[in-house]
Amino acid sequence: MTRDLTLYPEDEIGNTLWQMQESGEDLITEREIEFSVLFPEQELALKFGQLLLENNQKLSFTPSEAHADLPWEITAYPQMPVTYENISSYQELLESSAAPLKGQFDGVYFVG
């Protein structure tokens, strides 16, 4: 199969989705995807978590040891079809919402 760069651009998300497609994973059925954002202060992370909860988003809040200067992690767990557009749009939404609270996007993780 030839890679369609409009569906699977050559970046981190596109490469991951292309690998999933090539390994036969179902990318059409909705599934839970993890999006992590790190914060420098607990209070800022909790404000971001509240924003997500007000928008009916499932989330977790945990301390993080990955970055000493960003010790608090909020992970959102939206259900969505696994498309580049869905993932990149949700990531951009999280980044723009987290920026005023000094949040830094940490990554997208595909579960199951």
Order of alpha helices (4+ residues) and beta strands (2+ residues): alpha-beta-alpha-beta-beta-beta-alpha-beta
